[in-house]
Amino acid sequence: MSRQFLSQILKVENEILEPLVASLLQVQSDSREPCCICLQGIGRLDEDVDFVFEDHPATADWPRLSDDIEFLCDVFCEDLDLSVRLSYVALRMAEHLELNRGFENHTMVVTARLIVSTTLYMVTHIMNEHRSLDDISGVSGIQVEQIRRAYRHIHPIREQLIRPETLWALRGGSVQDFLELLPAPSTENGFMDHGGGGNDLEHYLISAPTKQLEELCNQYSDELAHSGDAHDICRRIAGQIRAGLYLTGLSPLPVVAVSLYMASHLMGLGTSIRRISEVVGVSEGTIRNAYRSVYPWRDEFINSNMLDMYEDIRRHRVLGLIAWPAL
């Protein structure tokens, strides 16, 4: 819009609209007072106004768009034939993006449609329900280039949009995903009977108190160079095995050995039974048999409550598996 055109608009306002509005409101238009918009005398603006243009672009106004975001998420996800799980993650991410002003200092006009469109572009990729920019643009009415620009803007903070309450819905974050990290006790994984080697009678003694289990978990975790979180998970599993009587009558060493093995796999360390056998001093056969006994009950002591206690581990695993859209 040219300066000359803007000048003409102001002249019309100054000469016609100001007196007209005063007449309609039945008030006296005082020509001695300046116009409230152009700040010139009423009826006396007879030359172009010298406009001052800022060197930097204006930032977008960011109204609260939460209600629109929820509605648009539902509508767009239905139009794009997306899953309920994806719709849930998209809504949580879009709300977080809006509340934390992820587009702050961006020059584009931010609307609920733009927020939801950009969020869906990300979420459909990370949850493997891919929809193209053209697909999303088609249902949202937001131009492809606008969505692309918005995504480039928030790309540096994209991982912050993954909320704790959505981890269960993302690949690698559910309880089942973690349980699948535990090798099945089958012959393919080396879990076969080894004759007498799998029945160390000296280990079939009175179960140890919880404190002793914890001390042994810490001791052997240190010797195996497991991290602090692996220590915690090992102690928790050992306590659950003892409390649930999954290995009734065994001395603490096989219980600790099994707990070390399970914790190492949940943490992605993958420590072998042979290595644990060497450190703990329990035969590989005993560890295999003990593991085979507790494996069917693994979801009893590795559950959502346990994973909630180790949010950093869960989050790290989820983020490590996410494939974000390319810039």
Protein Blocks (a to p, Z undefined) as FASTA:
>chain_A
ZZklmmmmmmmmmmmmmmmmmmmnopacdfkbccfklopaehiacbdcdddddfbdcddd
dddfklmmmmmmmmmmmmnopafklmmmmmmmmmmmmmnopmgoiabdcdfklmmmmmmm
mmmmmnopaccfklmmmmnopafklmmmmmmmmmmmmmmmpcfklmmmpghiamklmmmm
pccddfknopacehjmlmcfklmccdddfklmmmmmmmmmmmnopafklmmmmmmmmmmm
mmnomaghiafklmmmmmmmmmmmmnonopafklmmmmnopafklmmmmmmmmmmmmmmm
mcfklmmmmmmlmmmmmmmmpccddZZ
